[in-house]
């Protein structure tokens, strides 16, 4: 199992677990490795210290019941120096994790209406259908028109990792 420190072109830092270097490279070439924060698939490896398994002893201070992510799973990782990360525009791991938690909550509690978003928002606004929490896609022009019509909308880019469980 290879644990890699990864970074997207926007500076988001995260960990990826892969069966091998070839597995990572193959998934990356097919666009399957994405940033959990912004869904960017331009991913680079960062320098990281290797983890060596030297036996079956428990690490000191850690619970033996901690679960390891499965192969291919992506989890936020701490960037070197949180202050430096903030200065560079990189979100600290705790903030990345909070954003992913919120994004997953939004996905779990809204209906995805896809490209019909503008149409459904208008139908709810005019009382043609019952109001409900929806999400979907709208063009910039459609979003501006909705706002001009007094319909409250908010652009919210949801990363792919919020829309499905990581495996």
Order of alpha helices (4+ residues) and beta strands (2+ residues): beta-beta-alpha-beta-beta-alpha-alpha-beta-alpha-beta-alpha-alpha
